[in-house]
Amino acid sequence: MTTNPISADGDPRRMLAEVRALSRRVRVDQRMTWAALLVLGATTLLAIPFDWFGMRVDCHADGSCEFARNGMLYFWPAAMLLAYAVIAVCYVRAARARGVGARVLPYAITGAVTAVVFPAAWLAVFLYFRSHPYPDGPLPYWYLVLDRLVMPWGMIGVALLVLVWLERNLALLAFTAGYLALVLLILPMNDGFASPHFSLRAGMALPQVLIGLVLLLGAAGFARAGRRQ
């Protein structure tokens, strides 16, 4: 990005308008939305084998099954820290190449914090149900939504809201709103099938595949829009 002297002919209103236009151009040049979505989508798809093979499944004679997604617990905290570090590097390198500043640090910090929220929430639930009996009836709907929110894919959406604020990107806001609706309200993220084990694991993997593809499609869309701009 290059800058040229601006002649406003002494008109304060015109000068203010040109400054605002230049500021908007700088914000657009700072955007690397596609890189963030690409890294997060690839991380989501990469997590599936860890969740599949690291899942412990115990089925009983009555057909009921208990499972623990230990593989996902071990994968996501480190993967999220690495993913947001890669995203921050992409933003900084692009900003230096274009000669503008990078405002990615709050987003990277938020992403790093979410890497702690997920295992902390998992540990809190584990300790709670260790001392309290698991309810026989269906869990309240608000509990299911909260459970999905603190999962890694929910935390991705929360961090994207910070990126929306940093980039002042209405298109990303619309994408994030749709993404959160998909994760929190539409996809059955924690619902598998009772048996056999393959069906239970597949029931957990399919929503992750869809979320990973949504993030990758979003990355392709924002990359195409960036080239047009």
C-alpha positions in Angstrom: 0.0 0.0 0.0 1.3 3.4 -0.9 0.3 6.9 0.3 0.1 10.1 -1.7 -0.4 13.7 -0.6 -4.0 14.6 -0.3 -5.2 18.0 -1.4 -8.5 19.0 0.3 -8.3 22.6 -0.9 -8.8 23.8 2.6 -12.2 22.2 2.9 -12.5 20.6 6.4 -15.4 18.4 5.4 -13.6 17.1 2.4 -10.4 16.6 4.4 -12.4 14.6 7.0 -14.0 12.5 4.4 -10.7 11.7 2.7 -9.2 10.8 6.1 -12.1 8.4 6.8 -11.7 6.9 3.4 -8.0 6.3 3.9 -8.7 4.8 7.4 -11.2 2.4 5.9 -8.7 1.4 3.2 -6.1 0.7 5.8 -8.6 -1.5 7.7 -9.4 -3.4 4.5 -5.7 -3.9 3.8 -5.2 -5.2 7.4 -7.8 -8.0 6.9 -6.6 -11.6 6.6 -9.9 -13.1 7.4 -9.5 -16.0 5.0 -6.2 -17.0 6.7 -7.9 -17.2 10.1 -10.8 -19.3 8.8 -8.4 -21.5 6.8 -6.3 -22.3 9.8 -9.3 -22.9 12.1 -11.0 -25.1 9.5 -7.9 -27.2 8.9 -7.5 -27.6 12.7 -11.1 -28.7 13.1 -10.7 -31.4 10.4 -7.4 -32.5 11.9 -9.0 -33.0 15.3 -11.4 -35.7 14.0 -8.9 -38.6 14.0 -7.8 -37.7 17.5 -11.4 -37.7 18.7 -12.2 -40.9 16.8 -9.3 -43.0 18.0 -8.9 -41.4 21.4 -12.5 -41.9 22.3 -13.2 -44.4 25.1 -16.5 -46.3 24.6 -18.0 -48.8 27.1 -21.2 -50.4 26.0 -23.4 -52.5 28.4 -25.5 -55.5 28.0 -28.7 -53.4 27.9 -27.5 -51.6 24.8 -26.5 -48.3 26.6 -23.1 -46.9 26.1 -20.8 -44.6 28.0 -18.0 -42.6 26.3 -15.2 -40.2 27.1 -13.7 -38.0 24.4 -10.2 -38.1 25.8 -8.5 -37.7 22.5 -10.3 -34.4 21.8 -9.4 -33.2 25.3 -5.7 -33.8 24.7 -5.7 -32.4 21.1 -7.6 -29.1 21.3 -5.8 -27.0 24.0 -2.4 -27.3 22.3 -3.9 -27.2 18.8 -5.8 -23.9 19.6 -2.7 -22.3 20.9 -0.7 -23.3 17.9 -3.5 -22.3 15.5 -3.9 -18.7 16.9 -0.1 -18.3 16.9 -0.1 -19.2 13.2 -2.9 -16.8 12.5 -1.1 -14.0 14.3 2.0 -14.6 12.3 0.0 -14.5 9.0 -1.5 -11.2 10.0 1.8 -9.7 11.0 3.6 -10.9 7.8 0.8 -9.6 5.6 0.8 -6.2 7.4 4.5 -5.8 7.0 4.3 -6.7 3.3 1.6 -4.0 2.8 3.2 -1.4 4.9 0.4 -1.1 7.5 0.0 -2.1 11.1 -1.6 -5.3 12.4 -4.3 -5.3 15.1 -4.4 -9.1 15.6 -3.0 -9.3 19.2 -6.4 -9.0 21.0 -7.8 -11.8 18.7 -4.8 -14.0 19.4 -5.1 -13.4 23.1 -8.8 -14.3 23.0 -8.0 -17.4 21.1 -5.4 -18.4 23.7 -7.9 -17.8 26.5 -10.4 -20.1 24.8 -7.8 -22.8 24.8 -8.0 -22.8 28.6 -11.8 -22.5 28.8 -12.5 -25.8 27.1 -10.5 -28.1 29.4 -11.5 -26.0 32.5 -15.2 -26.5 31.6 -14.6 -30.2 31.0 -12.9 -30.6 34.4 -15.7 -28.7 36.1 -18.4 -31.0 34.6 -16.3 -34.1 35.4 -15.9 -33.1 39.1 -19.6 -32.1 39.4 -21.0 -35.4 38.1 -18.4 -37.3 40.1 -20.2 -36.2 43.3 -23.7 -35.8 41.9 -25.8 -38.4 40.2 -26.3 -38.0 36.4 -29.9 -37.1 35.7 -32.2 -39.8 34.3 -34.3 -37.5 32.2 -33.2 -35.3 29.3 -30.9 -32.4 30.1 -32.3 -28.8 29.9 -32.0 -27.2 26.5 -30.0 -24.3 28.0 -27.4 -26.8 29.3 -26.9 -28.3 25.9 -26.4 -24.8 24.3 -23.9 -23.9 27.0 -22.1 -27.2 26.6 -21.8 -26.5 22.8 -20.6 -23.0 23.5 -17.6 -24.0 25.7 -16.6 -26.8 23.2 -13.8 -25.9 20.8 -16.1 -25.1 17.9 -18.1 -22.8 20.0 -15.0 -21.0 21.3 -14.0 -20.5 17.6 -17.2 -18.5 17.1 -16.6 -16.4 20.3 -13.1 -15.5 19.1 -14.4 -14.7 15.7 -16.6 -12.0 17.3 -13.4 -10.3 18.5 -12.0 -10.5 15.0 -15.2 -8.8 13.7 -14.6 -5.9 16.1 -11.0 -5.6 15.1 -11.6 -5.6 11.3 -15.0 -3.8 11.4 -16.1 -6.4 8.9 -19.8 -6.7 8.4 -19.4 -9.7 6.1 -17.5 -11.5 8.8 -20.2 -10.6 11.4 -22.8 -12.2 9.2 -20.7 -15.3 8.7 -20.0 -15.6 12.4 -23.7 -15.2 13.3 -24.5 -18.0 10.9 -21.7 -20.1 12.2 -22.7 -19.7 15.8 -26.3 -20.5 14.9 -25.1 -23.7 13.2 -23.0 -24.8 16.1 -25.3 -23.8 19.0 -28.7 -24.5 17.6 -28.6 -26.7 14.6 -25.9 -29.4 14.6 -26.3 -32.1 17.3 -22.6 -31.9 18.3 -22.7 -34.4 21.2 -25.4 -36.8 20.0 -24.2 -40.1 18.8 -25.9 -43.5 18.4 -26.0 -46.2 21.0 -24.3 -49.0 19.1 -22.1 -50.2 17.6 -19.0 -48.2 18.4 -18.5 -47.1 14.8 -21.9 -45.4 14.8 -21.1 -43.6 18.0 -17.8 -42.3 16.7 -19.4 -41.4 13.4 -22.1 -39.5 15.1 -19.5 -37.4 16.8 -17.3 -36.9 13.7 -20.0 -35.9 11.2 -20.8 -32.5 12.8 -17.1 -31.7 13.0 -16.7 -32.5 9.3 -19.5 -30.1 8.5 -18.1 -27.3 10.7 -14.6 -27.7 9.2 -16.0 -27.5 5.7 -18.1 -24.4 6.6 -14.9 -22.7 7.9 -12.9 -23.7 4.7 -15.7 -22.5 2.5 -15.8 -19.2 4.4 -12.0 -18.9 3.9 -12.4 -19.4 0.2 -15.2 -16.8 0.0 -13.2 -14.2 1.9 -10.1 -14.9 -0.1 -12.0 -14.3 -3.3 -13.6 -11.1 -2.0 -10.1 -9.9 -0.9 -8.7 -10.4 -4.4 -11.6 -8.4 -5.9 -10.9 -5.5 -3.5 
